[in-house]
Amino acid sequence: MKNFTKKLLWFVMGLTLITSGYAWAQQQPAQSLEIVKGKVTDKEDGSTIIGATVVEVDRNDERTLRGVATDVNGDFSLRVSSKQNLIRVSFIGYKTVTVPIDGRSEINVPLQFQVSDLDVAEVTADKLIDQGMMQIDERDLTSSATRVDAELLKEMSALSIDQALQGRMAGVDIVSNSGDPGAGMSIRIRGTTSINGSSEPLIVVDGIPFQTNTSSFDFANANEQEYAQLLNVAPADIESITVLRDAAATALWGSRGSNGVLVITTKRGSKGKPTITYSFRGAMTQQPDQIPMLNGDQYSTLIAEGYMNSRGVPLNISANKEFSYDPKDPYYFYNYGNNTDWINEITQLGYMFDHNLALSGGGEKTRYRVSVNKNNSVGTTVGTGFDRFATRVSLDYLVSKKIRVMTDLAYTKSTTDRNWVNDKDGQDRVRGIAYEKMPNMSPYEYDEFGNLTPNYFSPASNIQGAFPGTYNPLALANEATNRTESDRIIPKFTLQYHIRPDLMFQSDVAFDINNTQRESFLPQVATGLPMNNQNVNMASGSDTDFLITQTFNKLYYTPELGEDHSLMAMLLFTTYEGRSDGYAVGTTNSASSFLQVPGTVNRDDNVFLSSGTSISRSIGMVANVQYGLLDRYIINASIRRDGSSKFGDNHRWGTFPSVSGRWRVSGEPFMEDFTWLNEFSLRASYGESGNTPRQDYVHFSTFSNLNWNYLGETGVVPNNLELTNFKWENVAQTNLGLNLEILQSRVIVGFDWYQKRTSDLFLDNLRIPSTTGFSSVNMNIGTMDNRGWELSVFTTPYQKGDLKINFDFNIARNKNIIQSISELYQTDNLEAMQSNGNYFVTIQEGNPLGSFYGFKYKGVYTDGEATLATDANGNVITGPNGDPVQMMFTYPTIAYEFQPGDAMYEDINHDGNIDYKDIVWLGDANPKLTGGFGPRVTYKNLQVSGYFNFRYGVDIVNSTRMLTENMYSYDNQNAAVLNRWRQPGDETDMPRALIGTGYNWLGSDRYVEDGSFMRFRTLTVRYSMPKPFLDRTKLGDLSFYLTAENLYTWTNYTGQDPEVGLTSSNANRLFQIGYDNARTPPTQTYTLGINVRF
């Protein structure tokens, strides 16, 4: 697969070069470039217009040559090929104006409001990069940032925008944690930056950080799979998304931006008559091909063989009637004489319906937009689903020429249904049980006459064991519940005061009020246990409230310094307070399956109750200035001072500077002869930022109630040591980049190289002497690096008449390395390595975080001679008595002698003993390359677009395969075990069946697979009705589209899907990233949609 993927990547890069060359061939000779500056304003009230499009138009054939967008002051600076050409200025709701340049260097353009023409013209223009606090023209940006217009993503069926962004931004690795509706995504910008701290990027919505990792979030047993952080923002409400990568770009956001920033700008009202837009998406979803499992007959043969191999006697079918197949015993004959595909039983076709209705408009003083979104989704795994109602209101009011007031209100109510779970890791046990369930067992019970009843067949015990080993997965999926309901309201109030034309003060106050309730219930009918068993009718619930208050006070200074100089400065003071309160309660053995809410029961030991509260506060101060000289030399510098309540007095404050610069080489006089070169800039930046721990009170000694009593009195016990010297995790980053635009911006290239170092890493559970009264402590230790590069190419290889072809490509490389780690870090779990199914969990200097360690798998011992130990030259090792040494496992503690048919592991030190000395590095869960590419063809009103995304060089531990190929228990296995070893001389890489004994499935590279893939992510066909039709029907727009997602995946991975989330859901398994635990895979989706505007 790696060779195939390499060839495919080279092919794509070659295709990109070809399209760029074709664009060159299409290009006409150009003239030297000159600068035209100006301001765009509203003709009636004189207010500046932000984001207006200003383009150069050829005076002969009216071709659009190049363009820019006006900045926050309505100013533009456009490089034109000839001052004899024209400039055309347009903005939604205004008449488009075309004026001759006539040799002028400065042109101010007033636009007349127009209610009838709301169509958006497609032009080539530089974008305003929204950093959340400041908007900067892309050509003046000194840091690493990329913007994507949400218009390109709206045809997809994604519930949240992070799903739609997969593969579209260089350096942003987005991976699905589950294919269930409402499940979250793992997002990494330039790699993982912390071990025990957060590595998720900051998400900013309309200038306000969107809280996604509240410190008490784990209180309700939630995990990253379940927490879909962007589901509260309907994709139809999003105008654009900008990713800020380097420290100079994220410096304005301080500690919360240390892992990168995703800035989301939502749509707002504009001046014009009321406009109604409606969009509908209907989708059907299905899972990719399943892993083939054994049928009932194959399973029965396997169990009999495995029992014989391990016990030396045949399986007693009189005592294990599940395999007797005796018609005289109808209970076992009918209920255990089947070929059940349990995965198929819990799999269904999914669907999604999404409606979005919006009203927008405005007049001289007031502009508004109101939107309502309703989404209903049913997953491909029975019992999963998602429902969302969201509304967003924005209101802008111009009090006077100096004062503007803006109000935003967002409300989301969501309900997420998932399968019931009963383990601390939060894994989707329904699918895991379905893989393991014996296939000769019936989902529904047969009566003694062989008639199928509607009752689930859930025996209290069988050969697979008792509770919970006998769960019926179909009963669990249909009857057990696991529901999370969330109500979230986010009001924001903004005041802008233009003190004078070059000085503006802005104050923002935002609240985030969130209530999350979770309830789960396991009814008796799903277990098969009697009603008096304490494990039936288990109910649990939690209720958590979050209240976050944030303020931002900003002072902007943008003086007019003449044609050769530009200056933009900002001062910021911000505050944050987050509070969470919650409780959790659980009961078992309620009197009826209809009593699904936790309540008091007769036995006290069947009740648990916990509660908690948490408060964190922070403040920040920022000074930022950007200076430009001669439109060629630009420098930006900032310094931020942050204080956080998560640290003690010794390290409460942190100072984080940054500096960046841009040299526009193409503006130099010596570049005038390169007329084909529109933009060539070099960038450099350095900056630092901090990271705070997830916990709130590490600098306090906290206590908990003691569950036991002494002499009738209860007490408290200490939880932790007081960490007065716990300090900021520091992230320092260097970035070098270039921007290149050629052939009238028909080829746009961006390249960045970076080095990011995280020092004073947060690390939990470092061992300390037990004489302290504690076994471990959290400390700052260690250093981790992320180094890499990013390349983005956007081309327009053909544009003539009604036909236009675009081709985009991006690729990124990130390498993670642990540079140092504390000697106190517990680097081994050697006892676990003496058991099957475990990998060596450790962090080693020189290797990346996310590495796998274990044994090297060499195949199967074909016969007795093969089990003899050999030295490095292949010679048989003899013992003191002259007899050949038999290969053993963990001598002398276990001293298991390997037999023919057993798994063979590499004896690294050739001592005849497989033990901890033979553990080696096996692979890395971090991809070497990520990216995406795709064409977009537009002909008149028809547009066809496709997109591919890829991850190359990523390793995955196929835990599902490990559990379905071990032949160690009475669980079902996958079809690969049909090729198992059965007798001496068999040549195979599949060991013999050996139930309950042996070491055939130790943690080894046998289960570490290449997870590289190339996915046909989307294919969209879109048709927009022509303007004559719209004029006749009085419509502003009407379009239809059909989208197919995840059409095909090229991979050699043997699991159901190679897209495996980056993080483990359990805090105790922080280093086990890249483990495939049989979660619902990303689905194939077919979407039909319509967009209409009145």
MONOR-V584606 format. One record per residue. N is the residue number from 0. SS is DSSP state (H for helix, E for strand, - for the rest). PHI is phi as a letter, one per 20 degrees, with the letter a starting at -180 (NA if undefined). NEAR is the number of other ideal C-beta (glycine too) atoms within 10 Angstrom. Layout:
BEGIN
{{N;SS;PHI;NEAR} {N;SS;PHI;NEAR}}
END
This chain:
BEGIN
{{0;-;NA;17} {1;H;f;12} {2;H;f;7} {3;H;f;13} {4;H;f;22} {5;H;g;14} {6;H;f;10} {7;H;f;16} {8;H;f;17} {9;H;f;10} {10;H;f;10} {11;H;f;20} {12;H;f;15} {13;H;f;10} {14;H;f;16} {15;H;f;23} {16;H;f;14} {17;H;f;13} {18;H;f;23} {19;H;f;22} {20;H;f;13} {21;H;f;18} {22;H;f;22} {23;H;f;14} {24;H;f;9} {25;H;f;15} {26;-;f;14} {27;-;e;10} {28;-;g;7} {29;-;d;18} {30;-;d;13} {31;-;f;12} {32;-;e;21} {33;E;c;15} {34;E;d;15} {35;E;c;21} {36;E;d;15} {37;E;r;21} {38;E;c;18} {39;E;d;27} {40;E;c;18} {41;E;f;18} {42;-;f;14} {43;-;e;12} {44;-;d;12} {45;-;m;9} {46;-;f;17} {47;E;f;17} {48;-;d;20} {49;-;e;16} {50;-;n;18} {51;-;f;24} {52;E;e;24} {53;E;c;27} {54;E;c;22} {55;E;e;26} {56;E;c;22} {57;-;f;15} {58;-;f;13} {59;-;e;8} {60;-;d;7} {61;-;l;11} {62;-;f;14} {63;E;f;18} {64;E;e;21} {65;E;a;24} {66;E;b;21} {67;E;b;24} {68;E;d;21} {69;-;f;26} {70;-;e;22} {71;-;f;17} {72;-;d;18} {73;-;m;19} {74;E;e;20} {75;E;c;25} {76;E;c;20} {77;E;d;22} {78;E;e;21} {79;E;d;20} {80;-;e;19} {81;-;b;17} {82;-;e;16} {83;-;e;14} {84;-;e;20} {85;E;d;18} {86;E;c;22} {87;E;c;19} {88;E;d;24} {89;E;b;22} {90;-;b;24} {91;-;g;16} {92;-;n;21} {93;E;c;23} {94;-;f;14} {95;-;f;15} {96;E;d;18} {97;E;d;13} {98;E;c;14} {99;E;f;14} {100;-;f;20} {101;-;l;10} {102;-;m;10} {103;-;f;13} {104;-;d;12} {105;E;b;10} {106;-;c;19} {107;-;e;11} {108;E;c;21} {109;E;e;15} {110;E;d;21} {111;-;e;11} {112;E;f;17} {113;-;b;14} {114;-;e;12} {115;-;e;9} {116;-;d;15} {117;-;d;16} {118;-;f;14} {119;-;e;13} {120;-;f;13} {121;-;e;10} {122;-;c;15} {123;-;e;18} {124;-;b;22} {125;-;f;23} {126;-;d;20} {127;E;e;23} {128;E;e;22} {129;E;e;22} {130;-;e;24} {131;-;n;26} {132;-;d;20} {133;-;c;20} {134;E;d;18} {135;E;c;21} {136;E;g;18} {137;H;g;19} {138;H;f;21} {139;H;d;20} {140;-;f;27} {141;-;e;27} {142;-;d;27} {143;-;e;30} {144;E;b;24} {145;E;c;23} {146;E;d;17} {147;E;c;19} {148;E;f;12} {149;H;f;20} {150;H;g;11} {151;H;f;16} {152;-;d;19} {153;-;f;22} {154;-;f;24} {155;-;e;25} {156;-;e;25} {157;-;g;24} {158;-;f;23} {159;-;c;21} {160;H;f;24} {161;H;f;25} {162;H;f;22} {163;H;f;26} {164;-;e;24} {165;-;g;26} {166;-;m;23} {167;-;e;24} {168;-;c;25} {169;-;f;26} {170;-;n;28} {171;E;d;27} {172;E;e;23} {173;E;d;21} {174;E;c;21} {175;E;f;24} {176;-;e;24} {177;-;a;25} {178;-;e;25} {179;-;f;29} {180;-;g;29} {181;-;n;26} {182;-;f;28} {183;-;e;25} {184;E;c;25} {185;E;e;20} {186;E;c;24} {187;E;c;25} {188;E;d;26} {189;-;l;27} {190;-;n;28} {191;-;e;24} {192;-;d;29} {193;-;b;22} {194;-;e;22} {195;-;d;18} {196;-;e;24} {197;-;e;19} {198;-;d;22} {199;-;f;25} {200;-;f;26} {201;E;f;25} {202;E;d;23} {203;E;d;24} {204;E;d;24} {205;-;l;24} {206;-;n;21} {207;E;c;22} {208;E;g;21} {209;-;e;20} {210;-;f;20} {211;-;c;19} {212;-;c;15} {213;-;g;22} {214;-;g;18} {215;-;e;21} {216;H;g;20} {217;H;f;16} {218;H;g;21} {219;H;e;21} {220;-;m;15} {221;-;e;18} {222;-;b;20} {223;-;f;23} {224;-;f;26} {225;-;e;22} {226;-;e;25} {227;-;e;25} {228;-;f;20} {229;-;d;26} {230;-;f;25} {231;-;f;23} {232;-;d;24} {233;-;f;27} {234;H;g;24} {235;H;f;25} {236;H;e;23} {237;E;e;23} {238;E;e;15} {239;E;b;19} {240;E;c;25} {241;E;c;24} {242;E;d;23} {243;E;d;28} {244;-;d;29} {245;-;e;30} {246;H;f;30} {247;H;f;30} {248;H;f;31} {249;H;e;30} {250;H;g;30} {251;H;f;24} {252;H;d;26} {253;H;m;26} {254;H;f;24} {255;H;f;24} {256;H;d;26} {257;-;f;32} {258;-;d;26} {259;-;n;28} {260;E;c;24} {261;E;d;25} {262;E;d;24} {263;E;d;22} {264;E;d;20} {265;E;e;20} {266;-;f;18} {267;-;c;17} {268;-;f;22} {269;-;c;20} {270;-;f;25} {271;E;q;20} {272;E;f;13} {273;E;g;12} {274;E;c;21} {275;E;d;13} {276;E;c;19} {277;E;c;14} {278;E;c;20} {279;E;c;14} {280;E;c;24} {281;E;c;15} {282;E;c;22} {283;E;d;15} {284;E;c;24} {285;E;b;14} {286;-;e;22} {287;-;f;15} {288;-;g;8} {289;-;e;14} {290;-;f;17} {291;-;f;12} {292;E;d;23} {293;-;f;23} {294;-;e;16} {295;H;f;20} {296;H;f;13} {297;H;f;18} {298;H;f;23} {299;H;f;21} {300;H;f;14} {301;H;f;20} {302;H;f;26} {303;H;f;17} {304;H;f;19} {305;H;f;25} {306;H;f;22} {307;H;f;15} {308;H;f;20} {309;H;e;17} {310;H;d;13} {311;-;n;7} {312;-;c;8} {313;-;f;10} {314;-;f;18} {315;-;e;12} {316;-;f;15} {317;-;f;8} {318;-;e;8} {319;-;c;17} {320;H;f;17} {321;H;f;20} {322;H;d;22} {323;-;f;17} {324;-;l;16} {325;-;e;13} {326;-;f;11} {327;-;f;7} {328;-;d;13} {329;H;f;15} {330;H;g;13} {331;H;f;20} {332;H;f;17} {333;H;e;20} {334;H;e;19} {335;-;c;25} {336;-;c;22} {337;-;c;18} {338;-;c;13} {339;-;e;23} {340;-;e;16} {341;H;f;23} {342;H;f;21} {343;H;f;12} {344;H;f;17} {345;-;d;25} {346;E;d;20} {347;-;b;18} {348;-;f;11} {349;E;e;24} {350;E;b;17} {351;E;b;22} {352;E;c;13} {353;E;c;23} {354;E;d;15} {355;E;c;21} {356;E;c;16} {357;E;c;21} {358;E;c;16} {359;E;b;22} {360;E;r;19} {361;E;r;23} {362;-;c;12} {363;-;f;12} {364;-;d;14} {365;E;c;13} {366;E;c;21} {367;E;b;19} {368;E;b;23} {369;E;c;16} {370;E;c;21} {371;E;c;18} {372;E;c;21} {373;E;c;15} {374;E;c;23} {375;E;c;16} {376;E;c;23} {377;E;c;20} {378;-;e;28} {379;-;e;24} {380;E;d;28} {381;-;g;20} {382;-;n;22} {383;-;d;27} {384;E;a;21} {385;E;b;23} {386;E;c;17} {387;E;c;24} {388;E;c;16} {389;E;c;22} {390;E;c;18} {391;E;c;25} {392;E;c;17} {393;E;c;22} {394;E;c;17} {395;E;d;21} {396;E;c;14} {397;E;e;19} {398;-;f;12} {399;-;b;9} {400;-;f;10} {401;-;d;13} {402;E;c;12} {403;E;c;19} {404;E;d;14} {405;E;c;19} {406;E;c;14} {407;E;c;23} {408;E;b;15} {409;E;c;25} {410;E;c;17} {411;E;c;20} {412;E;c;16} {413;E;c;21} {414;E;c;16} {415;E;c;25} {416;E;d;20} {417;-;c;28} {418;-;f;26} {419;-;f;21} {420;-;c;22} {421;-;b;17} {422;-;c;10} {423;-;f;12} {424;-;e;15} {425;-;m;19} {426;-;f;22} {427;-;f;24} {428;H;f;21} {429;H;f;27} {430;H;f;26} {431;H;f;22} {432;H;f;24} {433;H;f;28} {434;H;f;21} {435;H;e;22} {436;-;f;25} {437;-;f;23} {438;-;f;19} {439;-;e;24} {440;-;e;24} {441;-;e;19} {442;-;f;20} {443;E;d;17} {444;E;e;19} {445;E;e;20} {446;-;e;13} {447;-;f;10} {448;-;e;7} {449;-;n;11} {450;-;e;9} {451;E;f;13} {452;E;d;11} {453;E;e;6} {454;E;e;13} {455;E;f;19} {456;-;e;22} {457;-;c;22} {458;-;f;17} {459;-;f;12} {460;-;b;12} {461;E;b;19} {462;-;f;19} {463;-;f;19} {464;E;o;12} {465;-;d;13} {466;-;g;14} {467;-;e;15} {468;-;f;16} {469;-;d;22} {470;-;g;24} {471;-;e;27} {472;H;f;24} {473;H;f;24} {474;H;f;22} {475;H;f;28} {476;H;f;23} {477;H;e;16} {478;H;d;20} {479;-;f;22} {480;E;c;17} {481;E;b;23} {482;E;d;15} {483;E;c;21} {484;E;d;16} {485;E;c;20} {486;E;d;15} {487;E;c;19} {488;E;c;15} {489;E;c;23} {490;E;e;15} {491;E;c;21} {492;E;c;14} {493;E;c;19} {494;E;c;15} {495;E;d;19} {496;E;c;16} {497;E;e;18} {498;E;f;12} {499;E;b;9} {500;-;g;12} {501;-;d;14} {502;E;c;14} {503;E;c;20} {504;E;d;14} {505;E;c;20} {506;E;c;15} {507;E;c;21} {508;E;c;16} {509;E;c;21} {510;E;c;14} {511;E;c;22} {512;E;d;15} {513;E;c;19} {514;E;d;16} {515;E;c;23} {516;E;d;17} {517;E;c;22} {518;E;c;17} {519;E;c;23} {520;E;b;22} {521;E;d;27} {522;-;f;22} {523;H;g;20} {524;H;f;18} {525;H;e;26} {526;-;d;25} {527;-;m;23} {528;-;e;22} {529;-;f;9} {530;-;f;12} {531;-;e;7} {532;-;e;15} {533;-;f;13} {534;-;e;16} {535;-;d;21} {536;-;l;26} {537;E;e;24} {538;E;c;22} {539;E;b;20} {540;E;b;20} {541;E;b;22} {542;E;b;17} {543;E;c;22} {544;E;d;15} {545;E;d;21} {546;E;c;15} {547;E;c;21} {548;E;c;15} {549;E;c;19} {550;E;c;14} {551;E;c;23} {552;E;c;15} {553;E;c;21} {554;E;c;16} {555;E;d;22} {556;E;c;15} {557;-;c;19} {558;-;f;14} {559;E;e;12} {560;-;d;13} {561;-;n;7} {562;-;f;13} {563;-;e;10} {564;E;c;13} {565;E;b;20} {566;E;b;14} {567;E;c;20} {568;E;c;15} {569;E;b;20} {570;E;d;15} {571;E;c;21} {572;E;c;14} {573;E;c;22} {574;E;c;15} {575;E;b;21} {576;E;c;15} {577;E;c;21} {578;E;c;16} {579;E;c;22} {580;E;c;16} {581;E;a;22} {582;E;b;15} {583;E;c;19} {584;E;b;18} {585;E;b;16} {586;E;c;21} {587;-;c;20} {588;-;l;19} {589;-;f;23} {590;-;f;11} {591;-;b;10} {592;-;f;16} {593;-;e;8} {594;-;e;15} {595;-;e;18} {596;-;e;11} {597;-;g;23} {598;-;b;13} {599;-;f;10} {600;-;c;18} {601;-;f;8} {602;-;e;10} {603;H;f;7} {604;H;f;8} {605;H;d;16} {606;E;c;15} {607;E;c;12} {608;E;b;10} {609;E;b;13} {610;E;b;12} {611;E;a;12} {612;E;b;13} {613;E;b;18} {614;E;c;15} {615;E;c;20} {616;E;c;15} {617;E;b;21} {618;E;c;17} {619;E;b;22} {620;E;c;15} {621;E;c;22} {622;E;c;13} {623;E;c;23} {624;E;b;15} {625;E;c;23} {626;E;c;16} {627;E;c;21} {628;E;c;12} {629;-;l;14} {630;-;l;18} {631;-;c;17} {632;E;d;13} {633;E;c;23} {634;E;c;15} {635;E;c;25} {636;E;c;18} {637;E;b;21} {638;E;b;17} {639;E;c;26} {640;E;d;15} {641;E;d;24} {642;E;c;15} {643;E;c;22} {644;-;f;18} {645;-;f;21} {646;-;d;23} {647;-;f;16} {648;H;f;8} {649;H;f;12} {650;H;c;18} {651;-;f;16} {652;E;d;14} {653;E;c;23} {654;E;d;12} {655;E;c;26} {656;E;e;16} {657;E;b;26} {658;E;b;17} {659;E;b;26} {660;E;b;19} {661;E;b;25} {662;E;d;18} {663;E;e;22} {664;H;f;17} {665;H;f;20} {666;H;e;19} {667;-;f;13} {668;H;g;7} {669;H;f;7} {670;H;e;16} {671;-;f;14} {672;-;f;9} {673;-;e;16} {674;-;f;13} {675;-;e;13} {676;E;e;17} {677;E;e;23} {678;E;b;21} {679;E;b;19} {680;E;c;22} {681;E;d;13} {682;E;c;24} {683;E;b;17} {684;E;b;26} {685;E;b;18} {686;E;a;26} {687;E;c;21} {688;E;b;28} {689;E;d;23} {690;E;c;24} {691;-;d;24} {692;-;f;25} {693;-;f;20} {694;-;f;21} {695;-;e;22} {696;-;c;18} {697;-;f;22} {698;-;e;21} {699;-;d;13} {700;-;e;11} {701;-;d;13} {702;E;c;12} {703;E;c;11} {704;E;f;9} {705;E;e;12} {706;E;f;7} {707;E;d;6} {708;E;c;9} {709;E;c;8} {710;-;l;4} {711;-;n;5} {712;E;d;7} {713;E;e;10} {714;E;b;10} {715;E;c;10} {716;E;c;10} {717;E;f;12} {718;-;e;12} {719;-;b;18} {720;-;f;16} {721;-;f;14} {722;-;d;22} {723;-;f;14} {724;-;d;12} {725;-;f;22} {726;-;c;19} {727;-;f;28} {728;E;f;28} {729;E;d;19} {730;E;d;27} {731;E;d;16} {732;E;c;28} {733;E;d;17} {734;E;c;25} {735;E;c;17} {736;E;b;24} {737;E;b;16} {738;E;c;21} {739;E;c;17} {740;E;c;21} {741;E;c;22} {742;-;l;21} {743;-;l;22} {744;-;m;18} {745;-;e;24} {746;E;c;26} {747;E;c;20} {748;E;c;19} {749;E;c;22} {750;E;c;17} {751;E;c;26} {752;E;d;16} {753;E;b;23} {754;E;c;16} {755;E;c;26} {756;E;d;18} {757;E;d;28} {758;E;d;18} {759;-;l;19} {760;-;g;26} {761;E;f;25} {762;E;b;23} {763;E;e;18} {764;E;m;16} {765;E;f;16} {766;E;f;15} {767;-;c;15} {768;-;g;8} {769;H;f;9} {770;H;f;6} {771;H;f;10} {772;-;n;10} {773;-;c;14} {774;-;e;12} {775;E;b;16} {776;E;b;18} {777;E;e;18} {778;E;b;23} {779;E;e;19} {780;-;b;18} {781;-;n;21} {782;E;c;16} {783;E;c;25} {784;E;d;17} {785;E;c;24} {786;E;c;17} {787;E;r;21} {788;E;b;17} {789;E;c;26} {790;E;c;19} {791;E;c;21} {792;E;c;22} {793;E;c;18} {794;E;c;26} {795;E;c;22} {796;E;f;23} {797;E;b;17} {798;E;b;17} {799;E;b;9} {800;-;m;7} {801;-;e;9} {802;E;d;11} {803;E;c;17} {804;E;c;18} {805;E;d;19} {806;E;b;24} {807;E;d;20} {808;E;b;24} {809;E;b;23} {810;E;b;23} {811;E;b;23} {812;E;c;19} {813;E;c;24} {814;E;c;15} {815;E;d;23} {816;E;c;16} {817;E;e;19} {818;E;e;14} {819;E;b;12} {820;-;b;19} {821;-;f;15} {822;-;f;8} {823;-;f;15} {824;-;f;18} {825;-;f;13} {826;-;e;15} {827;-;b;14} {828;-;c;14} {829;-;f;12} {830;-;f;10} {831;H;f;13} {832;H;f;22} {833;H;e;17} {834;-;c;12} {835;-;f;15} {836;-;n;14} {837;-;d;15} {838;-;d;26} {839;-;f;22} {840;-;e;19} {841;-;b;17} {842;-;c;22} {843;-;c;15} {844;-;f;11} {845;-;n;10} {846;-;d;16} {847;-;f;21} {848;-;f;24} {849;-;o;21} {850;E;e;24} {851;E;d;27} {852;E;c;19} {853;E;r;24} {854;E;e;28} {855;-;e;17} {856;E;e;21} {857;E;d;16} {858;E;o;16} {859;E;c;21} {860;-;f;22} {861;-;f;18} {862;-;b;13} {863;-;f;11} {864;H;f;11} {865;H;f;17} {866;H;e;19} {867;E;e;17} {868;-;f;21} {869;E;c;16} {870;-;e;12} {871;-;f;8} {872;-;e;6} {873;-;n;7} {874;-;e;10} {875;E;f;12} {876;-;e;16} {877;E;d;12} {878;-;e;11} {879;-;g;5} {880;-;e;5} {881;-;n;6} {882;-;e;9} {883;E;f;14} {884;-;e;15} {885;E;e;17} {886;-;f;23} {887;E;c;20} {888;E;d;21} {889;-;l;16} {890;-;f;16} {891;-;d;7} {892;-;f;10} {893;-;d;13} {894;-;l;11} {895;E;e;17} {896;E;e;11} {897;-;f;22} {898;-;d;16} {899;-;g;18} {900;-;n;25} {901;-;f;23} {902;E;f;28} {903;E;d;21} {904;E;d;22} {905;-;f;15} {906;-;e;23} {907;-;f;14} {908;-;e;11} {909;-;l;16} {910;-;d;16} {911;-;m;19} {912;E;c;18} {913;E;e;27} {914;-;b;20} {915;H;f;13} {916;H;f;11} {917;H;d;19} {918;-;e;22} {919;E;c;15} {920;E;f;16} {921;E;d;22} {922;E;r;21} {923;E;b;21} {924;-;f;24} {925;-;e;25} {926;-;f;25} {927;-;f;17} {928;E;c;18} {929;E;c;29} {930;E;r;27} {931;E;a;23} {932;E;a;24} {933;E;r;21} {934;E;e;18} {935;E;b;18} {936;E;d;15} {937;E;c;18} {938;E;c;12} {939;-;l;12} {940;-;e;14} {941;E;d;12} {942;E;c;19} {943;E;c;14} {944;E;c;20} {945;E;c;17} {946;E;b;24} {947;E;c;22} {948;E;c;22} {949;E;b;24} {950;E;c;25} {951;E;c;22} {952;-;m;18} {953;-;d;27} {954;E;d;20} {955;E;c;25} {956;E;e;26} {957;-;e;25} {958;H;f;21} {959;H;f;22} {960;H;f;24} {961;H;g;20} {962;H;f;22} {963;H;d;23} {964;H;c;22} {965;-;e;23} {966;-;l;24} {967;-;d;21} {968;-;c;17} {969;-;e;20} {970;-;f;20} {971;-;f;28} {972;-;c;27} {973;E;e;18} {974;H;f;14} {975;H;f;16} {976;H;f;22} {977;H;f;13} {978;H;e;11} {979;E;f;23} {980;-;f;24} {981;-;c;14} {982;-;b;10} {983;-;g;13} {984;-;n;9} {985;-;f;16} {986;-;d;8} {987;-;b;14} {988;-;d;15} {989;E;d;21} {990;-;f;25} {991;-;f;25} {992;-;f;26} {993;-;b;24} {994;-;f;21} {995;-;m;11} {996;-;b;12} {997;-;n;25} {998;-;c;21} {999;-;e;24} {1000;-;c;23} {1001;-;f;25} {1002;-;f;25} {1003;E;b;22} {1004;-;f;20} {1005;-;g;25} {1006;-;d;27} {1007;E;e;21} {1008;E;d;22} {1009;E;f;19} {1010;-;e;27} {1011;-;f;26} {1012;E;b;21} {1013;E;c;22} {1014;E;d;24} {1015;E;f;17} {1016;E;f;25} {1017;E;b;27} {1018;E;c;16} {1019;E;c;22} {1020;E;d;15} {1021;E;c;20} {1022;E;c;15} {1023;E;d;18} {1024;-;f;15} {1025;-;f;11} {1026;H;f;11} {1027;H;g;8} {1028;H;f;12} {1029;H;f;16} {1030;H;f;9} {1031;H;f;8} {1032;H;e;12} {1033;-;m;7} {1034;-;e;13} {1035;-;e;17} {1036;E;a;17} {1037;E;b;17} {1038;E;b;17} {1039;E;c;14} {1040;E;b;20} {1041;E;c;14} {1042;E;c;21} {1043;E;d;19} {1044;E;c;25} {1045;E;l;21} {1046;E;f;15} {1047;E;b;12} {1048;E;c;19} {1049;E;e;16} {1050;E;a;21} {1051;-;d;14} {1052;-;f;21} {1053;-;e;18} {1054;-;f;19} {1055;-;f;22} {1056;-;b;23} {1057;-;e;25} {1058;-;e;26} {1059;-;d;26} {1060;-;g;22} {1061;-;e;23} {1062;-;c;22} {1063;-;e;21} {1064;-;e;25} {1065;-;e;15} {1066;H;f;13} {1067;H;e;12} {1068;H;c;14} {1069;-;f;18} {1070;-;e;17} {1071;-;e;20} {1072;-;e;22} {1073;-;n;25} {1074;E;d;20} {1075;-;e;25} {1076;-;d;21} {1077;-;m;25} {1078;-;f;24} {1079;-;f;28} {1080;-;f;26} {1081;-;g;27} {1082;-;d;24} {1083;E;e;18} {1084;E;c;23} {1085;E;c;15} {1086;E;c;22} {1087;E;d;14} {1088;E;c;21} {1089;E;b;13} {1090;E;c;20} {1091;E;c;17} {1092;E;c;18} {1093;-;d;14}}
END
